[in-house]
Amino acid sequence: MWKKWQKPTTNKAHVALSFAEHGLMLAVLHGVPATPNSKTACEIHQLACESMEWADVLAAWVNKQQLRGARVHLALPFSDYQLHQLALPKLSPIELRAAAGWKLREFLPFALDQAVIEVFESPGRVIEGEHRYFAAVAHRDVIQLRLDGLLASGLQPDVIDVAELACRHSLVQQLQQIENGHENGVLAVMLNAHEGLLVMIKQGLFHISRRLDWGHADAMQAGSVDNAWLDRLVLEVQRSLDFFEVNFKQAPPKISLLAPALEDERLTQMLRNLNMQLLPFNTATLPFSRLVLPDKINLDTCVLMGMATRAAALEKEVAA
């Protein structure tokens, strides 16, 4: 997405950064593996802070870890941007951004000339010469604020991405370990305590994204999983499967990933009724060694691991 601001640096480390519910999550990658199939050393750090304190907390951490000059790959929080799906004609990148802005101008809470827009293509039918696209839109002051905070900390901004695309990087890793996973795709539901994200990936491409205004905190009632919560979850899955079949004219994915993992026979059976197999998020598929993650893999973790996966891939490309 938004990139690149590199300056020469002697620090070889890469840092992936995401904004979590209660602060910052960071992954530090040290060096390039000796062989292409080796895993990159990765250390996870969590920093508690209020949303307005993030830049100061980050700067103190960077100094303590001696990471000044390291390249940073940032995933923006949901509050920083909007993501829209649009139908647009095939145009050059500059023309696409202009066309997307014109279509979205009435939905923006700020003037169009203050918008930073990035567009990426989504697969699907071409209808009357128009293709499907996703457009990420942020206020330029929001992006500048993030950049200023990163630069003030001593880190060198390399890539700024949105949470949805960050998750795609980690999900593609999951699919590589599932038989025919790349071709068949996956529907993933990733939850924090009070928010979530549903995405559908097939053949490495981003098909569906839906933000959820509820999370896993409401799942447990009196020691067991609440029936109404299960119904809500399965309804979101079913709606997405129906949308996929109607709009993409393909068989939908048959694998569903849920983070945090939830062992509940009712949910397993409900998804089985939709011809879906429920699997947990498997951290062993990630290209990292020395990886110690929180006990519960949630949306925040998936976003961070996606950014770290991308950072590791870019690091190998540069080394090659």
C-alpha positions, 0 to 999 in steps of 0.5 A, a space after each residue: 500500500 502506502 510506501 516508501 520513504 527509505 533513507 540509507 541505514 546501517 541497521 539491518 533489523 526490520 520491525 513490524 508494528 501494529 496498533 493493538 487494543 491496549 497499546 502496540 505490538 511489534 515483531 523484530 526480525 534479525 538478519 536473513 536466514 542462511 538458506 531460502 527455506 530457513 526461518 527468520 529469527 523473530 521476537 515479539 514485544 507488546 507495549 502498553 500505552 494510551 492511543 495518544 502516547 504511542 509515539 513517545 512509548 515507541 521512541 523509548 522502546 527503540 532506544 532501549 532495543 538499540 533499533 534506531 535506523 531499523 526499517 519499520 513496516 506499519 499496519 494502520 488501525 481501523 480508525 485511521 482509514 476506510 476500505 471500500 469496494 468499487 466498480 471502476 474501468 481499467 485505468 492507470 494507477 493515477 487515474 484509478 485513484 482519481 476515479 475512486 476518489 470521485 466515487 467516494 467523495 460523498 462518503 468521506 468525512 473530509 474534503 477529497 483534496 485531503 484524502 490519500 487513496 490507494 486502490 488494489 484490484 479484486 477478482 470477479 466478473 467484469 460488468 459493462 467494462 468495469 472491474 472490482 477494486 478495493 480502495 483504502 482512504 485516509 486523511 493525509 494528516 493521519 498518515 503524516 501523523 503516523 510518519 512523524 511518530 515513526 521518524 521521531 522514534 528513530 525508525 525508518 518507514 518502509 511500508 504502510 499497509 492496512 490491516 486487511 492486507 496484512 492479514 492476507 500475508 499471514 493467511 497465505 502462509 496458512 494455506 500453503 500447509 493445507 492440501 489444495 489450500 491455495 486453489 480452494 481458499 479460506 474464510 477467516 474470522 479474526 476477533 479482538 475482544 470487541 471488534 473483528 474482521 472477516 476476510 476471504 482469500 482464494 488463490 492468494 487474492 483478496 475477495 471479501 472483507 467485512 469489519 465486525 463490531 463485536 468480538 470474542 468478549 461476548 462469546 462466553 456466558 455462564 462458563 459456556 459459549 452463548 448460543 446467540 453469539 454462535 448464531 451471529 458468527 455463523 450468520 456472518 459466515 453464511 452471508 459471506 459464502 452467499 455473496 461469494 457464490 453470487 458475485 464470483 460465480 465460483 465454489 466458495 472456500 471450504 476451510 474456515 479459520 477462527 482466531 482465537 480458537 474456539 473448541 465448541 462442538 455446536 460451532 463445528 457442526 454449524 459450519 459443517 452444515 455449511 460444508 466448511 471445516 473449522 481449523 485453528 490458526 496454525 503459527 507453525 506455518 509462519 516463516 519465523 524461529 524463536 517465535 513466542 506469541 500470546 496464548 490466544 491468537 487474535 486479530 491483533 496477532 494476525 495483523 502483526 504476523 502478516 506485517 512481519 511475514 511481508 517484512 521477512 519476504 522483502 528482507 530476503 528480496 533485498 538480500 538476494 
